[in-house]
Amino acid sequence: MVNTATDSAILHAIMEAAVDAMVVSDQTGKILRANAAAARMFQFDVDEMLGQSVNMLMPEALAVLHDGFMAHHIKTGEKRIIDIGRDVEGQRKDGTVFPLHLSVGHSEVEGRRIFIGILHDLTNRKATEEALARSQRLDAIGKMTGGIAHDFNNLLTVIVGNLELLEMRGADDRQMPLIKDALESAEMGADLTTRLMVFARRSNLKPVRSDLREVCANTLSLLKRTIGATYRIKTDFAAELDPVMIDPVQLQSALMNLALNARDAMGTGGELLVSIANVTIDDNYMAQETDIEPGDYVRLSVGDDGAGMSLEAQRRAFEPFFTTKAESGGTGLGLAMVYGFVRQSGGHVTLYSELGLGTSFGLYFPAVGHVTEADGVLPTGVKRQEPPRGKGETILIVEDNEKVRKLSIERIRDLGFATLHAESGDRAYEMLKDGAEVDLVFSDLVMPGTLNGYELAAKITAEFPALKVLLTSGYASDVITGEMAHDVHFDILHKPYRQSELAQRLQALLADTADG
């Protein structure tokens, strides 16, 4: 025997317990029942929905077609959403349109057709998919950019090296200014590749255990003197804060980039708010903040009350060379560098902006525990003296790029060393096994063949422990170590380098050999 009251109570309990929205309507589209989840989703009270047309829950473009769809289904039995499910759009009470998945079932009760719609809000999922696609696009651009910057570093190494050789070999008074201008231009090119490497997450970071409050306070004290009197800087630093492992110099650069971008967005004046706080990323937060691991973070927020950014500008904000300041000479690398630095530091960047209401960036750095007095914050710079020239020691140069190899031979000979050379790690290892008398091996890091620079260095350390190794690369060491890491530390000289840097590194390693 059917107990209608019991069935009704069970249906009511099921609908109220459901996480997703549930709406029951008749064949005319009149809403017969709706659960609390539906009321929350569409921002109505349940009583406001009962007796109204389901069209009230749809954007106008879909609402004008809905009655026709229903009539067509009742007449022909053709299914478009019923028993199938489809991603559609809903409309809230305030007019906001949002994505949702709609599944519709149907039945007959006492000779009347009824339709039950189950609706799941896809807003968070769509946001996650878009953020993931954006992250993947930036990763792809980063890989391409890093490769281009690496090749460009090799070209700059040849240019800088040859110019310095001309300078040292006694150019005349007419040639010296030209050489000087060319060297300055090459250094500007090197600076550009450095910034591109930061975006590509291939920069040579020097992370130290840091208190963000101290690093930011030092940066803001400088910024206050340069940003202008019409711009106010407010801070909100949490009293208790976990330390992070960051490169303080790169963080200062990132904060300066964000602050100067904010100044440009605020026009003739405005307020910049810099806040720092501990945050915990959990599974609920992950629904909106994709591509970040759950855990404890320290968040540095930089917000302004400026013009805000369009949706297109937000979508492309972190792409290299994208800029909204073309008329004022913007390079489009500032935010790309911020993004690359934070991501390489194991963190995450968020961007929120509304036109006319300002922009806020969130930089999330993994927390690493509590600072002790011995940890320190900023590294102390050491002034280095010009090293002495070589005394005829033999350097084995290992480089697959013929132009760079020839240049390296010239540069090292000009420093007072003898040279041997090999075009690969495999060939260099064969030469050493055959008894080549060498005092130091100077090798590129990334080479074709069985042995890359790290693997060659590891073999040398194991089989020729008295022989020193200096590696060089257009890539940064912390990128390569993930794939080529060894227990032994090897010095790396990053391309493009100056002659004085090369001399200093070689002399330091050879002096260590002599001392040993």
SEFILUM-659434 format. One record per residue: x, y, z of N, C-alpha, C, O in turn; residue in one letter. Coordinates in steps of 0.02 Angstrom, whole numbers, plus 50000, padded with zeros to 5 digits. Layout:
BEGIN
XYZXYZXYZXYZA ...
***
This chain:
BEGIN
500424994050000500005000050000500445006250000500915006750039M 500295010949957500695017049950500485022050003499895023550011V 500975024550038500855029750089501085036350061501685037950061N 500615040250036500795046550003501155051350050501635054650029T 500935051750111501245056250160501965054350172502415058550176A 502065047650179502745045250191503195046750132503755049050140T 502935045350071503335046650011503505054050005504065055749987D 503025058350021503145065450018503675067650067504105071850052S 503645064750128504145066450179504835064150158505335067750168A 504875058150128505515055550105505795060050050506385061750050I 505365061950002505585066349947505835072949974506335075549951L 505475075750023505675082050053506355081450087506785085850079H 506455075950124507105074850158507675074250108508215076950118A 507545070550054508065069650003508255076349971508835077849962I 507745080249954507875086649920508255091449966508705094949944M 508075091550030508405096250076509115094050092509545098150107E 509235087350090509905084850104510375085550045510985085250053A 510105086449985510505086749924510955092849924510745098349942A 511565091849904512045097449897511885101549836511935107649837V 511695098249782511525101749720510815104349722510395102049761D 510685109249679510015112049674509545107049641509725103549594A 508925106849667508415102549637507775106549629507545109849676M 507495106349569506885110049553506395105349519506575101849471V 505775105149544505245101049515504735105649481504505110449511V 504575104049418504085108249381503595103749344503705097849334S 503025106849325502545103049284502705104149211503205107349194D 502275101449166502425101849095502365108849065502595110049009Q 502065113349102502035120349079502645124249102502725130049082T 503065121149143503655124649169503535128049235503985131549260G 502955127149266502815130149331503185126349386503155120249389K 503545130049429503935126949482503465124549538503095128449567I 503495117949552503085114949604503465114349671503175115449724L 504105112749666504515112149726505225114449709505445113949652R 505585116749760506295118549752506625117649820506325119249871A 507235115149820507575114049884507975120249905508025125049867N 508245119949966508625125649992509245127049950509445132849942A 509565121749923510155122749882509995126749819510395130849797A 509395125649790509185129449731509075136749750509265141249712A 508765137849808508665144749830509325148349839509395154149820A 509815144949870510475148149879510815149349812511115154649802R 510765144549767511105145249702510845151149663511225154949633M 510175152049662509875157249621509705163649661509445168449632F 509855163549726509775169449769509045171549780508905177349793Q 508585166749775507885167949790507715164549856508075160049879F 507165166649888506855162549939506465157049904506225158049848D 506385151349937506015145849906505305148049889505055146449835V 504985151849934504295154149921504245158549860503725158649826D 504785162249845504775166549785504775162449721504535164749669E 505035156349725505105152149665504475148149651504305146949593M 504115146049703503545141749694502995145249654502825151049667L 502725141649604502185144349563502435148549505502035150449461G 503085150149503503365154049448503625149549393503715143549403Q 503755152449335504035148549279504775147349290505135151649316S 505005141349269505725139949274506125144749230506735145249238V 505795148349186506145153249143506485158649185506955161849162N 506245159749246506535164849289507245163149309507625167449332M 507445156749300508115154549319508585154349260509145151749266L 508375157049203508775156649141508925163549113508535168249124M 509485164249077509605170449040509055171348988508745166448966P 508925177448968508365178948923508415175048858507905172648832E 509035174348831509105170948766508875163748770508605161048721A 508985160448828508765153548835508035153248856507675148648835L 507815157948896507125157948921506625158348864506105154948866A 506765162348813506275163248758506215156848716505735156048679V 506705152348722506685146148683506425140248724506225135148696L 506435140948791506295135248833505605132248823505525126148817H 505095136548820504405133948812504325130048748503985124948746D 504655132348696504635128748632504975121948637504735117148608G 505545121648674505885115248683505435110248719505395104348700F 505095112648772504665108248811504075105748769503905099848770M 503775110148732503205108248690503415103148637503055098448622A 504015104248609504275099648558504395092748588504255087648557H 504665092548650504805086148682504155082448697504105076448685H 503665085948723503025082848740502675080048678502355074848680I 502745083548623502415081548561502785075748527502465071248500K 503455076048526503835071148487504225066148528504415060848503T 504355067748592504765063248634505505064148623505905060648654G 505705068948579506425070048566506755073048628506485077648659E 507355070448645507705072648705508315076848686508735074848646K 508355082748717508945086948709509335087548774509945087448775R 508965088248829509285088548895509005082948939509365080148981I 508375081348931508035076448974508385069748968508485067048914I 508555066949027508895060449032509595060449001509895055148993D 509835066248982510495066648949510975070848991511525068549007I 510775076849007511215081449044511615085748997511825083548944G 511715092049016512065096748972512315102649013512005104549063R 512865105548992513105111749022512715117548992512695118348931D 512405121549035512005127249012512185133249056512665133049094V 511805138649050511905144549092511285145849133510725145049109E 511375148049195510835150049238510885157549252511395160749237G 510355160349280510355167449297510095168349368509555165949385Q 510495171849409510295173049478509805178849482509685182349433R 509545179849542509055185249554509335192049535508975196349511K 509995192949548510305199449533510495200349460510805205349441D 510325195349418510475195849347511125192649326511285192349267G 511515190249374512165187149359512045180549322511655176349343T 512405179749266512375173549227512965169249246513525171649252V 512855162749257513395158349279513315151549246512765149749225F 513855147749241513825141149208513565135749256513725135949316P 513185131149231512955125549273512835119449230512765119849169L 512825113649262512655107449228511945105549248511785105249307H 511525104149198510825102649210510665095549187510785093649130L 510395091649234510135084949218509385085049232509175087349285S 508985082649186508255082749194507985075749188508115072149140V 507595073849239507225067549236506475069049233506275074549250G 506075064249212505345065549208504965059349229505215053749226H 504345060549250503915055049272503195057349267503055063049248S 502725052849284502025054649287501755053249357501885047849384E 501395057949385501095057149452500365058949446500175064549431V 499945053849457499225054849453499025057949386498605062449382E 499325055349332499155057549265499475064049244499355066449188G 499875067049287500205073349270500955072249257501275068549294R 501205075349205501925074949192502295079749238502085085549247R 502835077349268503255081849307503985080849285504185075549261I 504365086149293505065086049273505485088149334505325092949369F 506025084349346506465085749403507155087749375507485083849341I 507345093849389507985096349366508485096249424508345098849478G 509075093349411509635093549459510175097849429510415096549374I 510365103149466510815108249438511435108749482511395109249543L 512005108649449512655109149484513025115249460513145116049400H 513205119649506513555125949489514265124349465514655121249501D 514425126449404515095125149375515555131149380516095131149349L 515375136249417515775142349420516495140949440516965142949406T 516585137349496517265135849521517645131349473518235132349461N 517285126349444517625121849398517865125449336518415124349312R 517435129849309517625133649250518215138249265518675139049224K 518205141449325518755145849344519395141849350519925144249329A 519355135749378519935131549386520205129449317520815129549306T 519755127549272519965125549205520315131349168520825130349135E 520025137349175520325143149142521005144749172521475146249135E 521055144349239521695145749271522225140649252522805142349241A 522015134249248522485129049228522715129949157523305129249141L 522245131649113522425132949043522905138849038523385138748999A 522775144049078523215149949078523915148049103524415150249076R 523935143949156524575141749184524955137549133525565138349125S 524605133049098524935128849047525185133148989525725131748962Q 524805138248971525025142648917525655146448937526115147048898R 525665148949000526255152449024526855147849029527415149849015L 526735141549049527285136749052527575135548983528185135248974D 527135134948933527365133848865527765139848839528295139048808A 527505145748853527865151848833528535152248869529045154148840I 528535150248933529155150348973529685145748945530275147648941G 529485139748925529965135048896530275137848833530875137448822K 529845140648790530095143548728530555149448742531085150148711M 530335153848788530725159748805531395157948834531905160848816T 531405152848879532035150748909532515148148858533115149448862G 532255144348809532695141748757532985147248714533575147048696G 532575152148696532815157748656533345161748695533865163548667I 533205163048759533665166848801534335163148808534865166248808A 534295156548814534915152548819535335153248756535945154448760H 535015152648698535385153348635535665160448627536225161348603D 535265165348648535485172248644536085173448690536525177448674F 536085170148748536655170748793537305168248760537835171148770N 537245162848722537835160348687538095165548637538695166648631N 537625168748600537825173848552538155179748588538655182448565L 537875181848644538145187448681538835185748709539275190048713L 538935179448729539585177348754540125178448701540665180848715T 539955176648639540435177648583540555185148572541125187248563V 540015189048572540075196248559540485199648613540955203248598I 540295198548676540645201748732541375199548733541825203648743V 541485193048724542175190548726542625193548673543185195648687G 542375193848612542785196748557542905204148567543455206648553N 542405207748591542495214948604543015216048658543425220648653L 543005211948710543495212748763544195211048740544685214248760E 544245206048697544905204448670545175210248628545775211848632L 544745213348588544955219148549545175224848595545675228248582L 544805225848649544965231148697545635229948730546035234548737E 545765223648750546385222048785546985222048739547555222948761M 546875220948675547435220548629547625227348600548015227848552R 547345232548629547575239248613547245242448554547575244148504G 546595243348557546245247048504546455254348506546635256948559A 546425257848449546635264848447546075269348475545535266948493D 546215275848478545755280548510545085281048473544575282348503D 545095279948408544465280148371544035273948383543425274248383R 544365268148393544005261948402543735260948472543215257748482Q 544085263848522543885262548592543165264748607542805260948639M 542955270748586542255272648600541745267948568541215266548597P 541915265448508541465260748475541425254148513540885251348521L 541995251848536542005245648575541625246448640541245242048661I 541715252248672541375253548735540615253648724540245250648763K 540385257048671539655257248657539395250248642538845248448665D 539785246248605539565239548588539515235148651539055231148658A 540005235948696539995232048759539385233948801539065229648830L 539235240448804538655242548843538005239748813537555237748850E 537965239748747537365236948714537305229448727536765226848738S 537885225948725537875218748739537655217448811537305212548824A 537865221748857537665220948927536915222248935536585219048976E 536645226948896535925227948897535555221748872535035219848898M 535835218548820535545212348795535585206848847535115202948854G 536145206648884536205201648938535695202848993535425198149021A 535565209249007535055210949058534365208649034533965206149074D 534225209448970533585207248942533515199648949532985197248970L 534035195848932533985188548938533915186449011533585181549026T 534225190249056534155188749127533425189449148533165185149185T 533095194749125532395195749143531955190349110531465188049140R 532125188349050531755182949018531845176349056531385172349061L 532455175249081532585169149120532175169049184531965163749206M 532075174949214531665175249274530955172949259530665168949296V 530675175449203530005173249184529995165849170529525162349190F 530505163349135530525156249116530695151649175530755145649166A 530785154649234530965150949295531635147549288531735141949313R 532085150849253532765148149244533285153049270533865152749249R 533085157349314533555162149342533945158849398533745153649425S 534515161749414534955158949465534775161949533535115166549556N 534245159449565534025162149629534515160349684534855155249682L 534555164849734534965163649793534515164349855534545169349890K 534105159149867533625159649923533955159249991534415155350001P 533715163350037533915162950107533295163150150532765165450128V 533345160850210532795160850258532635168150275533075171650301R 532035170450261531885177550264531235179050299530765175050297S 531205184850330530595187650357530335192750307530665197850296D 529765191450276529505195850224529405202950250529475207750212L 529245203650314529135210450340529755214650335529725220550316R 530325211750351530945215550350531155217350279531355222950265E 531115212350234531305213650164530855218950134531095223550100V 530195218350146529715223150117529805230050148529755235050113C 529925230350213530025236850246530615240550216530585246550205A 531165236950204531755240050174531595242650104531815248050084N 531215238750065531045240749997530565246749998530655251449958T 530075246750042529585252150044529885258650068529665264050047L 530395258250111530725264450133531065267950074531085274050071S 531335263950029531615266749967531075269149921531135274449890L 530535265349915529995267049869529645273549889529445277449845L 529575274749953529235280849976529605287149954529295292349945K 530255286549945530645292449924530625293449849530815298749824R 530385288349813530415288849740529725288949707529655291249650T 529205286449741528565285649708528175292149701527755292849657I 528315297049744527985303549738527525304949797527245300349827G 527455311349814527075313349874526325312249867525975311849918A 526065311649807525345310949798525115303749805524515302249799T 525585299249817525405292149825525535290049897526085290949923Y 525025287349929525085285049998525225277549999524915273749962R 525675275550042525835268450050525635266350120525905268950169I 525165261750125524945259050189525185251850196525215248150146K 525355249850256525575242950268525145239650320524885242950366T 525065233250313524705229250362525075222650369524915217750335D 525565222550414525985216650423525755212850486525685215850539F 525625206450479525415202350536525955202250589526545202250574A 525735202150653526215202050709526605195550711527195195550727A 526265190050696526585183450694526625181150622526125180950587E 527235179550600527325177850530527845172350523528375172550554L 527695167450481528175162150467528705164750419528565169050378D 529315162050423529825163950374529735160150309529365155250307P 530065162450257530035159250191530745158850164531195162450187V 530835154450116531475153950080531415157650014531085155249968M 531715163550010531665167549949532345170749935532785171049978I 532405173149874532965177449855532765184649871532335187249836D 533045187849922532815194549942532885199649886532465204149880P 533405199149846533505203949792532945203449741532675208449718V 532755197249724532215196249675531545198349705531115200949669Q 531455197249770530825199549801530785207149800530255209949786L 531335210549815531335217849812531165220249742530785224949733Q 531445216849692531305218649622530565217549606530255221649572S 530285211949630529575210449617529125215649650528655218049619A 529275217549712528875222549747528915229349713528415232849708L 529505231049690529595237449655529185237349590528865242349573M 529205231749554528825231249492528085232149504527745235849468N 527825228749555527105229249571526925236349593526405238849573L 527345239449633527205246149658527215251249602526785255749600A 527695250749557527735255549503527165254549453526915259449425L 526975248349441526385247049400525765250149431525345253149397N 525705249449498525135252349534525135259949528524615262949517A 525715262949534525765270249527525515272549458525135277449453R 525715268949407525485270749339524735269949333524405273949299D 524455264749365523735263549361523335268749400522755269949384A 523645271849452523285276649494523305283749466522975288149493M 523665284749412523685291449382524055296449426524635295349443G 523725301849443524055307349479524105306249554524435310049589T 523775301149580523805299849652523365294049672522925291949634G 523485291449732523085285849755523405282549814523885285049843G 523135276749833523365273249892523585266149874523225262549840E 524175264249898524445257649887524455254049954524725256650003L 524165248249957524145244350019524575238050010524465234149965L 525055237250056525485231350056525355227650121525465230350175V 525125221450116524965217550175525315210750172525435208050118S 525465208150231525805201650236525465197650292525345200250346I 525295191350277524965187250327525095179850313525225177950256A 525055175850365525065168550357524385166250331523865168750353N 524385161650284523765158750259523845151250251524405148750241V 523305147750256523305140550246522885138950184522305140850181T 523175135550137522815133450077522545126450090522915121750102I 521875125850088521565119350098521175117350036521205120749985D 520815111750040520475109149982519925113949957519815114349897D 519595117450002519075122149982519375127849942519095130049892N 519945130149964520275135749930520525133449861520535137449814Y 520715127049855520975124549793520465125049737520645125349678M 519825125249753519305125749702519385132149662519205132449603A 519655137449694519725143849660520455145349644520585148949595Q 520925142649682521635144049671521975137749647522215133749687E 521995136749582522285130649555523035131249550523325136649556T 523355125449540524075125149529524475127349589525015130349582D 524215126049649524575127449711524445121849760523865119849769I 524965119349791524895113649836524585115949902524735121449926E 524155111849933523895113449999524465114050049524965110550043P 524385118450098524895119250149524905126250177524445130250164G 525415127850215525485134350247525905138950203526435136950178D 525665145050193526005149950151526025156650187525645157950233Y 526485160850163526475167850182526275171750121526585171250068V 525745175850128525475179550070525685186850075525555190250125R 525995189150022526145196250013525645199149964525645197149905L 525225203749987524715206749944524905213949929525095217749973S 524835215749866524965222649844524355224949805524205222449751V 523985229849834523375232149803523375239649793523695243349830G 523015241949742522965249149729522245250949716521825246549705D 522105257349716521425259749701521405263349634521055268349625D 521785260649587521855263749522521325261749472520755260149491G 521495261949408521015261149354520765254049345520245252949315A 521135249149372520935242249362521145239649294521395243349252G 521025233149282521235229849220520645226549187520195223849220M 520635226849121520105223349084520205215849089520735213549110S 519695212049072519755204749074520305202249028520665197549045L 520375205348970520905203348923521585204848953522035200748946E 521665210648985522305212349016522465207549073523035205549081A 521965205649112522075200749166522285194049138522725190749165Q 521965191949085522115185449055522835185049030523145179849033R 523085190649005523755190648975524285194149017524855195148995R 524105196049077524535200349118525245197649127525725201549127A 525315191049135525975188249150526355185949089526905183249095F 526075186949030526435185148969526995190148955526895196148962E 527585187648936528135192448921527965196748861527675194348811P 528145203148866528065208148813527345210548804527205214648761F 526875207848845526205210748843526185216748890526385216248948F 525965222448864525935228548905525345232748884525145232848826T 525075236348933524555241248919524845248248919524485253248915T 525525248648924525855255148930526325256348871526875259048880K 526115254248812526555254848754526755262048741527325263448721A 526285266748752526425273748738526955276648784527325281248766E 526995273948846527475276548894528115272448896528545273548938S 528175267748850528805263948844528845257748887529395255448901G 528285255048908528295248948948528555243048907528385242348849G 528965238748939529265233048904528825226948907528895222448865T 528375226548955527965220648963528315214848996528095209148992G 528875216249031529245210949065529175211049141529355206249174L 528905216549169528865217249241528465211849274528715208449319G 527835210949253527415205849284527635198849266527555194149305L 527915198049206528185191449187528745189449234528795183649252A 529165194249253529715192749300529435191049369529685186449402M 528935194749391528625193249456528355186149456528475182249502V 527985184449404527685177749398528225172349400528165167449437Y 528745173249359529275168149355529645167349421529795161749442G 529785172949454530145172649518529745168949571530005164649606F 529105170649577528685167449629528605160049614528655155949660V 528475158349551528385151349534529025147349545529005141649568R 529605150349528530235146849538530385146149612530755141649632Q 530095150449653530185150049726529695145049758529665144549819S 529315141449717528845136549742528175139549761527775136249794G 528045145749741527445149249761526935149949705526945146349656G 526495154649715525915155549671525725162949669525805166449719H 525475165149612525275172149604524535172449587524305168849543V 524175176849620523475178049603523385185349582523765189749602T 522885186449541522735193149517521985194249519521595190149494L 521795199649551521085201549551521035208849534521395213049562Y 520585210449489520515217449468519815218749442519495214449412S 519595224749453518965227149426519085234049396519405238349426E 518825235149336518905241649304518625247149349518055246749371L 519025252149361518825257849402518885256749477518795261349516G 519045250549497519075249049569519765246949593519865245849653L 520245246349548520915244649569521105237449555520725233549527G 521715235749576522015229149562522365226749624522665230649661T 522345220249635522685217249692523055210949669522755206549638S 523695210549686524095204649672524235201149738524375204249789F 524205194449736524385190449794524975185949777524935181949731G 525515186549815526105182449805526145177549864526225179649921L 526095171149849526085165949901526745162249902526955159449852Y 527085162349960527715158849968527645153450022527355154750074F 527895147350009527835142050059528175143950124528745146350124P 527825142950180528115144250246528605138750263528505132950245A 529155140550298529685135650313529835135050387530335131850404V 529435137850432529575137350503529765144050532529675149150499G 530025144250591530145150550626530865152950619531335148950619H 530955159550614531605162650607531965162750674531655164250726V 532605161150674533025162250734533485168150721533555170250663T 533795170750772534215176650764534805175250718535065179650685E 535025168850717535605167150677535445166350603535905166050561A 534785166050586534605164750516534775170650471535015169750415D 534655176750495534775182550453534245183250400533835178850390G 534265188950364533785190250311534135191650245534015188250196V 534545196550244534865198550182535585196050178535945196450228L 535795193450121536495191250114536955197250114536765202650090P 537545196350140538035201750142538475201450079538775196250066T 538505206850042538915206949982539655207149999539865210550046G 540055203649959540775203449970541125206649911541025204449854V 541525211549923541885214949869542485210849849542915209249890K 542515209149786543065204749763543615208849729543485213849696R 544225206549738544795209849706544935206549639544765200749628Q 545245210349595545435207849529545935202149538546455203149570E 545805196149510546265190549520546895191249478546885194749428P 547435187849497548055187949457547975183749394547505179749390P 548405184549347548395180649285548655173649296548975172149347R 548525169249248548745162349252549505161849244549835166549222G 549775155949261550495154749258550645148749213551095144749227K 550275148349158550395143049111550035136549125550165131549091G 549575136349175549195130249188548775128449127548595132749086E 548615122049120548235119649062547495118849079547305115549128T 547075122049038546355121649046546065117648988546195119148930I 545665112449004545315108648952544625111748943544215111848989L 544505114448883543875117848867543415112948832543595109948781I 542815111948860542335107148833541705111148813541345113648856V 541585111648748541035115848722540825113348654541245112648610E 540175111948644539945109248580539825114748528539845113248468D 539705120948550539615126448503540295128848479540705131248518N 540425128148413541095129448386541315136648398541885137848416E 540855141448388541045148548397541215150048470541705153448484K 540805147348515540935148548586541585145048606541965147648647V 541705139048579542315135348595542935139248572543415139848610R 542925141748511543495145648486543615151848527544185153648543K 543075155148546543135161148586543425159548655543855163048681L 543175154048685543415152148752544165150748750544525152548797S 544395147648697545115146348690545495152948690545995153648724I 545255157848651545575164448648545575167848716546085170548738E 545015167848748544955171448812545415168448865545755172048901R 545425161748868545815158548920546565159148906546965159948952I 546755158848842547465159948825547675167048841548245168148863R 547225171948831547385178848847547475179948922547765185048943D 547225175448962547305175949035547935172449059548065172149120L 548325169849013548965166949032548945159449044549385156749077G 548445156049016548385148749023548525145348957548435148248904F 548735139048960548765134648902548085131248895547715130748944A 547915128948835547255125948825547285119448785547705118548742T 546815115048801546615109448760545855110248751545535113948788L 545575106748702544855107648692544535101248666544855097048634H 543885100548682543475094848660542775097448644542535102248674A 542455094048595541805096248573541235092848611540655094448598E 541385088348657540855084848695541145082248760541745081748769S 540685080648806540905077648868541215070848859541685069048894G 540945067048810541225060448796541955060948773542385057148795D 542075065748727542755066548701543225069048756543805066748759R 543005073548799543425076048853543605070448901544175069948924A 543125066048916543265060448961543775055648931544215053148965Y 543725054448865544205050148830544905053148835545395049548847E 544955059748826545615063048830545915062348899546515061048906M 545515063048950545765062349018545975055149032546495054049064L 545585050349008545755043249018546395041448980546765036949001K 546515045048924547125043748885547735047148913548275046548885D 547655050848969548235053749002548365061048988548905063449002G 547875064648960547985071848948548145075349015547795074449064A 548675079449014548885082849075548515089549079548635094149040E 548055089949127547615095649132547585097949205547595093849251V 547545104449216547475107149283546755108749302546565108649360D 546335110149251545635111849264545225110549201545465111449145L 544605108249211544145107149155543615112649157543285113649208V 543535116149101543035121449093542525119049043542665118848983F 541925117049067541445113449024540765116749022540515119349072S 540475116648963539765118548956539335113548993539535107749002D 538745115649013538315111349053537885106749010537825100849024L 537585109548958537125105748916537455104248849537605108748810V 537585097748837537925095648776537625089148751537345085248790M 537675087848686537445081448659537915075848680538475077148702P 537685069748672538115064048689537915060848755537415062648785G 538315056148776538175052348837538275056548899537875056048947T 538795060748900538965064548960538795071948952539075075248908L 538345074448993538255081748997538765084549046539175080749073N 538745090949058539245094049100539265091349171539805090049198G 538675090349201538645087749269538925080649272539305078949318Y 538735076549223538975069549224539715069149213540055064949243E 539985073449169540705073749159541055075849225541545072949245L 540785081049256541075083449319541055078049373541535077349411A 540515074149375540455068849425540985063449414541285060949461A 541085061649350541595056649334542285059149352542705055349378K 542415065549337543075068449353543185068349428543735066649451I 542685070249466542745070349539542895063349567543285062649613T 542565058349537542655051449561543325048449539543635044749578A 543545049949478544125046549450544765050849449545315048149446E 544675057449451545255062049451545145067249506545055073149492F 545145065149569544935069549624545355075849631545115080749661P 545965075949606546375082049612546215087149558546455092849561A 545825085249509545675089649452545045093849466544525091049484L 545105100349458544545104849471544105105649409544345104849353K 543465107349420542985108149365542615114749374542385116349429V 542555118549320542135124449318541635123449261541825122449203L 540995123749278540465122949228540205129749206540245134649244L 539935130049146539655136249120539015134649082538955129349051T 538535139349083537905138149048537515144549041537575149149082S 537115144748988536625150148982536015148949024535625153549037G 535915142649045535395141049093535645142149163536255142449175Y 535175142849210535365143549281535435136749312535105131949292A 535865136249362536025129849392535435126549425535365120449422S 534995130449456534445127449494533915124349449533495120549473D 533925126049384533465122749338533745115949319533375110949316V 534385115649305534685109549281534755104349337534715098349323I 534865106549398534995101749452534435096949463534545091349487T 533815098849447533265094249456533345087949415533135082549436G 533665088549356533755082749312534455079849317534555073949301E 534945083749339535645081549337535985081849405536595081649408M 535595082349459535885083749524536355078149547536235072249534A 536895080249580537375075649610537525078049680537385083749698H 537815073649720537965075349789538515080649793538545084449841D 538955080849744539525085549745539305092149714538975092249663V 539505097749746539355104349719539865106349666540465105349677H 539645109149611540095111549559539965118949546539395121049541F 540495122749540540435129849523540155130649453540335126849407D 539715135549444539435136949378539525144349362539345148649402I 539805145649304539885152449279539345153549227539315149949177L 538925158549237538335159449195538485164149136538765169549144H 538295161849077538375165749016537845171249014537295170349041K 537995176948983538665179048962539065181749021538775184849066P 539715180649021540125182749077540675187349052540865187248994Y 540925191449098541485195849082542145192249091542185187249126R 542655194749059543325191649063543575191449136543895186649156Q 543415196649173543635196949243543295191449284543605188649329S 542655189949270542305184649306542615177849291542715173849336E 542775176749227543085170449207543755169649242543905164349270L 544165174949240544825174649272544765173349347545145169349374A 544305176649378544215175849450544035168749469544305165949516Q 543555165749432543335158949447543905153949436544015149549477R 544255154649380544805150049366545345150549420545595145449444L 545535156649438546055157549488545845154949556546255152049592Q 545215155949573544985153549638545025145949643545225143249695A 544835142449590544855135149590545575132549590545735127849625L 545995135749550546695133649547547055135049612547495131249633L 546885140549645547185142249709546985137049762547385135149805A 546355134749757546115129649803546495123149793546635119549841D 546655121549729547045115549713547745116049743547995111249772T 548045122049736548725123049762548735122449838549195119649867A 548215125349870548175125049943548085117849968548355115850019D 547685113949928547565106949948548185102849942548175096849956G 
***
